[in-house]
Amino acid sequence: MGKDNSMEALSAAWLEEKKELARIVSIKEGHIVINMGFEYNISLKTISSEKDVLKWAHHLCEKTWLTIPVLRRFIEVAMSETGLKLH
């Protein structure tokens, strides 16, 4: 029973992280908005290829406020919203 509780706790933590990342990286009015206490907007019009996503990811990596989970969420959202394939 303790093992099930551990799995439930891990599952709850994972769901909570996904919920928080969805709050931090979202779509608003044709932009990907990264909200890290302030809004950083990236127009979806600037993303039409996988290369564009890579350019933005590279640019975002220069930001001191960026975390790996937020970068991962940005890539997922950028690919999904523009109809590009990650794999």
N, C-alpha and C positions, 0 to 999 in steps of 0.2 A: 504494500500500500504506500509506503514511503517513496518508492520509485515512481509511482503514478503521480504523486503530489509534486515530485521534482519535474516530471515532464509537463505537468499542468502549469507549474511556475515558469518553466522555460517557454512554453507556448504563449502564456500570457505576456511575458516580457517581450517576446518576438513580435506579437501583435501590437503591443504598445509602441515599440520602436517603429514599426511600419506606419502606424497612425501618426506619430510625431513627424516622421520623414514626409508623409503626405501633407502635413500642415506646413512644413518648412519649404518644400518644393512643390509648387502648384502651378496651374494655368489660370491666367487672368487676362482677359481682353487681348488675346493673341500673343501673349508673352509667357515665357517660363519665368516664374517669380521665385527667387530664393530669398526666404525671410529668415535672416539670422540676427534679428533685432532691428534690422533695417531691410528694405526691399532692394534686391538686385534684380533688374529686369533684363531678359534676353528675348528679343523679338523672334518669334517662330519664323518670320520671313527670312531670317539670316541662316536658317538651317534647311538645306535641301538635299544634303548628302551625308554619308557617314563621315566624310572628310570634314565637313562643317562641325559635326558633333565633336570630333577629335580636336579641332581647333579651339572650340569653346572649352572643352575639358582641359586642354593645355593651358588656356588663359585662366581658367578658374583655379588651377593648381598654384598659380602665383599669389592667390589671395590667402592671407594669414588666417582668416576666419573659416576657411573651407575645411570640412572633415571628409574622410573617406566615405562614410555612409551617405553624406549629402551629395558628394560627387557621383556615387553610384546611382542615387535616386535621380539626379539631373540627367544622367545618360539614359536611364530607363524611360523617363518622361519625354526627353527629346526624341528618342527613337520612336516611341509609341505615338506621340502626337504628330509626327511628320510621316508616319507610315513606313519608316525605315526598319530594316531587320538587323538585330544585334548578332544573331547566329545564322 
